[in-house]
Amino acid sequence: MLLRHIPFLRAVFFYSFTAFGGPQGHMGMMVRTFVQKRKDVTEDELLSYNAFCQMLPGPSSTQTVMLIAMKRGGIPLAIITLLLWVFPAAFLMALFSFIVYYFNAKGVEKSVFAYVQPMSVGFVCFAAAKMMKNSTQHVATTVIMLGALLTTIAVRSPWVFPAILLVAGTISNFSDKRIPDTVEKPKPINWINLWLFAAIFIVAGIFSEMAHTKGAEWPHGKIFNVFENFYRFGSIVFGGGQALLPMMLFQFVNLPKSHGLPPAITSPQLLTGYGMVQAVPGPVFSIASFIGGMVMSGYGPVWQIIGCITATTALFLPSTLLLFFFFPIFQNLRHHVVIFRSLEGINAAVVGIIWASGFLLFKSLPFEWSNLVVIGITFCILKFTKIPSPFIVIGWMLLGWTMNM
């Protein structure tokens, strides 16, 4: 049955190598590839799919591509499409984790990647400023954004993010002005994907706790922690890779420090990975491959590869299960009043979280005027020019290499 879908899968594979620019850039490429060229979906269908995916945690552009595949060939084709879409970016980021780890001692990060870290702060600030324009259009959403910003800075816990989103969605529900145009009859729901999502969440948490119980630590038990961490991230993250960044910062850098333990990765390494993922085609969530590899790098190359695969799988799995659960009731969910009204507050809160991540990442850098200049130039290039992100990253890498020769 898959033979008739080979042209579609080939288009997805080539698309995965050319889709730069994050979710916004991906949408433009989807219109060109799947609407105008192949006519797999209409433009209205594509836009409605993307709007639906904004209601779910996880990578919206990835989920949108999967919905296109589901329309053509159901869940099997959607899973194959997911693998083709994620593989190139995940492979490149995994490879980069080896480069950073094994060449770090030779000063690679201090030369080639010298300006990549402050450059990544510029990317974060640009994303926040761009999203703020559409997400904070009145006093209530502005207050929600500021509240999320201050709370993220003040509260050092990974659970602060779902709490912020829950409160923001609840607040925006007090408005009765935003009402869906129509209400459709509820459709039958297949609960197996939701039960599987919840079961994995619980089991992963139990194994993660058992793996690092004091006095009875499992050999290589950190891999269970990696799976649980990224599965939890994929279950609660809204706002794409930019919102994922502060969660990783707290989980792998700040949280171990607060318990008197060495961080799983350093802030410069996290910033380097985030900067490099801007130059990689495909989903920004592929940074999980880099972080998973870096966390497990101390156990040797084989476990580093396992870390890359585990983190990537865990991050994309929950959003995939939720997509399969909610898609049969897509039309009904789209017109659900509570969810419809919650999005306004959630979007504003996400902007606040992204601003906070930019502040915290800047704070983790050494205070040097050159870092401020790099952040400012990166922000201006993104805002006032159409230079693709990969060329911006390569430019800063070449400058760092030239300045430190």
N, C-alpha and C positions, 0 to 999 in steps of 0.2 A: 504493500500500500504506500510505502514511503517513496517508491520510485517516482511517482507522479509529483512529488514535492521536492525533488532534487533541484530544479531551477530556483525554487523559493529558498531552499537552504543555501544554495550557492550565493544568492543575493544577500542573505543574512551574513554569510561568512565574509564577503567583501565589504559589506557595510561595517562589520566589526573592526576592520582595519582602517576605516576612513572617518569614523564618527568621533570627531574631536569637539571640544567646547562644552562638555557637560550636558545636562538634560535639555537646555535651550537649544544648543547646537544640534543635539541628536534629533529633536523634533523637525528641524529644517531638513535634515538628511532623510528622515523617514518619509516626509512628504514627497521628496524627490524620488526616492527609491520605491516605496510601497504604494504610493498614491498615483503619482504622475507616470512613472515608468512601468511598473508591474500591474497596477490597478488591483492590488490585493484587497484594499479597503478604499472607501471614499474618504474625502477630507473631513466630512462631518463625523464619520465613524472614528477616524483617528483622533480627532479632537475630543470626542466623547470618551474614548478609551483613556486618553491621557488625564482628563478631568477625574474619571473614576479612580485612577491609580494615585492621584494626589490624596485621596481619602485613606489610603493604606500606608502602613509603614514600609520602608524599604526603598529601593531604587526605582523611581517612577518610569524612567526611560526603558529599563529592563523589563518591567511589568507590561509596558505598552507593546513592546516587540512580542512578548509572549502572547498577549491577547490577539494580535494579528495572526500569530501562528495557530492559536486555538480556534479562531474562526475558520481557518483552512483545514486543519487536521486534528483538532481536539488536543487533549492533554499530552499524548505521546509526541506529537510534533512540537508542542510548546516546550517540552523538556529538552528535546534535541536543539531547538532554537536557543534556549537558555545557555546550553553548553557551548555552542558555536559563538555566541555573542560574548560570553565571559572569558573564554579561554585565551585569546590573544593578550588582553590586558593583564589577566592574572599571571600568565606566563612571564610577561615582561617585568612585572613588579616582583615576582619571585626571583627572577634572575638578578634584578637590581638589589634585592636583599643580600644576595651572595657578594655582589660587588662592594656594597657598603661595609659588610661585616669583615670580609677578608682583606680589603684594601684600606680599611680605616686606620690601621697602624702606620700606614705609609703616608698619611696626611692627605688622602684624597678628599675627605670632607672639608679640610681646611683650604683646599686649593680650588678644585673644579666646582665644589658645592658651596663655596664660601658665601655666595650671594643667594643661593637657592632658598635658604631658610627665611630671611626677611622678605624675599620675593613671595613666598607662600602666604605670609601675613597680608601682603598686598592683594593677593587673590581672595582671601577671606573677607577683607574689608570691601572689596569691590562687589562680591556676592551679596553681602549684607546691604550695601547701599542700593544695589539694583533691586533686590527683593523688597526693601523698605518702601520704595516708590509705590508699589501696588498693594502692599499689605498693611500699611498704616495710613489710612485715608481720613480718619477722624480721631477725636480725643480718646475714645475708649480703646481703640487698637494701639494708639501711641502709648497709653498708660500700660497696657498689657506688655508691649515690647520692652519698655523701660523696666517693668517689674521682673520680666524674665531675664533681662540683662543683669540686673543687680543680684537677683537670686542665684544665678549661675556662678557669678563671681564669689558670692559670700558662702554658698553651701558647697562643700567639697564632697559630694556623693554622686555616684552614677545614677541613683534613683531619683535625683532631683529633676531629671529631664521628663520622665513620664508624669511626675507630679505637676510640673509646670504646664505641660500640655493638657492635662485633665482639668486643671483650674482654669486655664485660658478658654478651653472649649465650653466649660460650664458658664463662665461669665458671658461669653458671646451668645449663649442661649437665652439670656434674659431679654434679648431684643426680639420683638415679634414682627419686625418689619421685613425680615428676609424669609420669604415663604416660597417653596418650590411652585412652579407653574402648574404642574399636574401631579396627581398621586395615582400610581398604578396598583393593581391587585397583586398582593404578595405571591411570589413564585415558590415552589417546593425547594427546600434546602437540603443539600447533601452534607451531613454533619461530620463525615469521617475525616475530612481534612482538618477541621477545627479541633477534633479530639486528638488527632495525631500531633498537631501543632502544640497543644497544651501538654500532652504526654511527654514529648521530647523536651519541652521547657522544664518540666518538673524533674524528669530523670537526669537531665544534664546538670541541673542545680545540685541534686543529691550526689552524683558522682564527683562533681567539682569540689564539694565540701569534703567528701571522703578522701579525695586525692591529696589534700594538703592538711589533713588533721594533724595537729602538733604531736610529734612522737611516733606517728604511724604513717609518714609520708610515703606515697607510692613512687616507685622508680619511674621517672619520666612522667609523673602525674600532672605536670604542668600542661600537658596536651589536653587534659580534661578541662582545665581552667580556660584554656584558649577556646575550646569549643563552646563552653558555657558563656563566656564573655561575649563572643561574637554572635552567638545565637540570641542572647539577650539584646544586643545592639540592634540586630536585624528585626527584632520583635517590636521595638519601641521607637526607632529613629524615624522622624519625619523631617523633610527638608533636604534630603539627599546627602551627598558626601560631606558637605560643609557642616551639617549638623552632627555627623558622625565623628568629626574631628575632636570636639571637646569631650565626648564620651571616652574616646581612646586616651586622651590626655589625662583625664581623671583616673581611669582604670589602671593604666600601665605606668604612669609617672607619679602623679600626686598621691594616689591611694597607698601604694607601697611606702612612700616616704612618710606618710602620716602614721604608719605602723612601725617606723624605724627600720624598714627593709630597703634594700637597693631597688631602684625602679627596674621594671622588666625591659624597658627601652628608655633611652634618654630623650629629652625634649628636642635636642638638635636632630636626632635620628628620625623622630616623628615628623618634624618639620621638613626634613629632607625628603622623606617618603611622600608627604603631602605635596611638596613642590614638584616632585618627579611625576606624580600621577596626573598632573595637569598636561604633561607632554605625551601621555599614553592615550591611544584611542580606546573607546569603550567606556564602561561605567566607572565613575569615581570610586565606587565601592570596591574596586579591585585593589585598593590600598590595603585591604585585609590580607592579601597574599604577602605583601611586603612586611606588615606588622607581625603576622603569624610566623613568618620565617625568621624575623629578628628575635622574637621572643624565644624561639626554640633553637636558635643558632648555637648556644653554648653546649648543646648535646651532640653536635656533629652534623655533617651534611645531610645524612639520611633523615634525621629528625627535623632538620630545617625544612626539607622538602615536605615532610608530613605536616609540619606547622603551616606551611603555605596552603596546602590543600585543605586542611582542617578548618582554618580560619575562613577561607573563601566559601567553602561549603556551608559552614555554620551561619555565615552572614546572609547568604542568598536563600537559604532553606525556609526560614519562617515567612518571608514575604511571598515566596512561591506557594506555600501551603495556604496562606490567607487569600491569595489571588484565586486559587482553585476553589476555595470555599465560597467567596463572595461573587465570583463571576456569574453563576447561574441566577443570582438575584440582582444582577447589575442595574437593570432599569428600576427596580424597586428601591435599591439602596441610593441611587442617584437622587431620588425624590424624597428621601427620608428627612423629615424636618429637623430632627435633632442633629444629625450628621451635617446636614446642609448649613445649619447655623453655627455649628462648632468650628467649621473650617476657618471662618474669619478670625476667631481668636487664636486658633492653632497656628495659622500662618504668621500672625503678628508675633507670637511667642517664639517661633522658630527664628525670626529675624533677630530678636533679642539674644537668643542663644548664640547665634553666629557672631554677632558683635562682641559678645563676651569671650568667645573663643579667640577672636582676633586680639583682644586686650590681653588675655592670659598668655597667649603664645608670644606676643611682643614682650611681655614682662619676663618671659623665660630667656630672652636673648640678652647678651651683653649690651649695655647701653652705649652705643656708638653712633655718631652722626651718620656714618656710612649706611647703617641699617635703616635709619629714618629716610635717607635719600633713596635707597633701593625700594622701600615700601611705597614712597610717594611716586616714584617714576613708574613702578609696576601698576599702581592704581590708575595713573593718568593714561598709560598706554592702553589698558583695558577699556577705559571709559571713552577715550577720544580717538582711538584708532581701531582699525579692523585687523590688526596683526594677529594671526592665529596663536593660541596659547603655546603650542610646541616651539614656535620660533622665539617666543619670549623666554621660555625656560632655557633653550639652547644658547640664546644670547647671553644670559646671566652666567651660565656655566663657562662659556668661552671667555667672558670677561674675568671670572674668578681664576681660571687657569692662566690667563695672560698676566694678571696682576701678581700672581704668586709663583711665577716661573723663577 
